[in-house]
Amino acid sequence: MLWQKLLLINLQIILALQCIVGNPVEVDVDELKAQISSHLSYTARRLARIQQDVDAKYAIELEQLLARYLKAANAEDPLVEEKQLLEYEGEQRQSFMAYVNLQYDEQFLNEDIRVQEWSMRTLMTEVSGPLAEEIEMVLPAYESAVKIDDFDQKYTAFTGIQETFSAALWQLIDAEPEEEAVLNVQLKFFKEFLLYLQKQEDAASFAGMIKDTLNVVDSALASADLKQKMDVLDSFDDLTTKFRRYLDYKVLEFQFDRFGQ
């Protein structure tokens, strides 16, 4: 399914990080430190988002946890700091950590809703006629879902949207091999991601490669060759180079910044 392909990026990142940690000899230590530091900073930003509307009874604990994440993200050896952070979290009140994890879940759910909304809105520009009209009718349901406060009700509303899809829309989304419209949506997602990276300070050393990759994506978007499009999309699964691993873990930050508002 179209948006599932985009959301599965998160799982790929987690598995990639686990693989890297499990094979330290094969990965430059500085690269690993940069990845861990980036992830700690990213988590701190999520905690800061929680802090904007924190339950008063958890305010002090959250402030202390956030301070530790910020310290760890800027430490000389974030690997040591991360281990200490995990130990610290294990010592906290269960009710506090349960609260934090629920807030994380709500953030991720809202982002998933926004990703799917973006995917469908973008897909609408790739089709015409009844399909475009149907998608236009569906879009307001995503905005309604993201505004629901109760987590379970929000999730039910979100997952229920696809139950309204017509057979024709399902056929387009689930077609194998994938239709040009669906491939283009995924390419446009990565184009936005690469444009986002061009504005990030830590991307400076990869500036040339990001520009080249962006040109490759643009070329695939302009092409009618489905194999070319699929090959470009498959290339984002390649974790054999430092640059590709950088792209892989930075997607989480992109999703937070682009869809977490």
Buried (B, 14 or more C-beta within 10 A) or exposed (E): BBBEBBBEBBEBBEEBBEEBBEEEEEBEEEEBBBBBBBBBBBBBBBBEBBBEEBEEEBEEBBEEBBEBBBBBBEBEEBBEBBEEBEEBBEEBEEEBBEBBEEBBEBBBBBBBBBBBBBBBBBBBEBBEEEBBEBBEEBEEBBEEBBEBEEEEEBBEBBEEBBEEBEEEBEEBBBEEEBBEBBBBBBBBBBBBBBEBBEEBEBBEEBEEBBEEBBEBBBBBBEBEEBEBBBEBBEBBEEBEEBBBBBBBBBBBBBBBBBBBE
